[in-house]
């Protein structure tokens, strides 16, 4: 990250990174790319549609968007 980055943008990026780490750990995922068999065959754990939607909604909230539509609240 650039040192001159806007503090609010830096905070959001750090929160998104933390969200992804916690989400992957909670669901025991090792393949966040959503493909039916995972990027490396069926030995990898990919998120279900419900798990992916959970992540998407929370990420939208962090970014200041409506969780359902993705539209900015401002």
C-alpha positions as CSV (number, residue, x, y, z in Angstrom):
1,X,0.0,0.0,0.0
2,X,1.2,3.5,-0.8
3,X,2.2,5.6,2.2
4,X,0.2,8.6,0.9
5,X,-3.0,6.6,0.5
6,X,-6.1,8.1,2.0
7,X,-6.5,6.9,5.6
8,X,-10.2,5.9,5.0
9,X,-9.3,3.9,1.9
10,X,-6.4,2.2,3.8
11,X,-8.8,1.3,6.7
12,X,-11.3,-0.2,4.2
13,X,-8.6,-2.3,2.5
14,X,-7.3,-3.6,5.8
15,X,-10.8,-4.4,6.9
16,X,-11.5,-6.2,3.7
17,X,-8.3,-8.3,4.1
18,X,-9.3,-9.2,7.6
19,X,-12.8,-10.1,6.5
20,X,-11.5,-12.4,3.9
21,X,-9.0,-14.1,6.3
22,X,-11.8,-14.6,8.9
23,X,-14.3,-15.8,6.4
24,X,-11.9,-18.3,4.8
25,X,-11.0,-19.7,8.3
26,X,-14.6,-19.8,9.5
27,X,-15.7,-21.9,6.5
28,X,-12.4,-23.8,6.2
29,X,-11.9,-22.6,2.6
30,X,-8.6,-22.8,0.7
31,X,-9.9,-21.8,-2.7
32,X,-11.7,-18.5,-2.9
33,X,-12.0,-18.7,-6.7
34,X,-15.5,-19.9,-7.2
35,X,-15.3,-22.9,-9.5
36,X,-17.2,-26.2,-9.2
37,X,-14.1,-28.3,-8.5
38,X,-11.8,-25.6,-7.2
39,X,-8.8,-24.2,-9.0
40,X,-6.7,-27.3,-8.3
41,X,-9.2,-30.1,-8.6
42,X,-11.7,-31.5,-6.1
43,X,-9.3,-31.6,-3.2
44,X,-9.7,-27.9,-2.6
45,X,-12.6,-26.4,-0.7
46,X,-14.4,-23.7,-2.6
47,X,-17.2,-21.5,-1.1
48,X,-20.8,-22.4,-1.6
49,X,-23.1,-19.8,-3.2
50,X,-24.4,-19.0,0.3
51,X,-20.9,-18.5,1.7
52,X,-19.9,-16.4,-1.3
53,X,-23.1,-14.2,-0.8
54,X,-22.2,-13.8,3.0
55,X,-18.8,-12.5,2.0
56,X,-20.2,-10.2,-0.7
57,X,-22.8,-8.6,1.6
58,X,-20.2,-7.9,4.4
59,X,-17.7,-6.5,1.9
60,X,-20.3,-4.2,0.5
61,X,-21.1,-3.0,4.0
62,X,-17.4,-2.2,4.6
63,X,-17.3,-0.2,1.3
64,X,-20.4,1.8,2.3
65,X,-22.7,0.0,-0.2
66,X,-26.1,-1.4,0.3
67,X,-25.5,-5.1,1.1
68,X,-28.3,-6.3,-1.2
69,X,-27.8,-4.1,-4.3
70,X,-24.3,-2.9,-4.1
71,X,-25.4,0.7,-4.6
72,X,-23.5,3.3,-2.6
73,X,-25.5,4.8,0.3
74,X,-24.2,8.3,-0.2
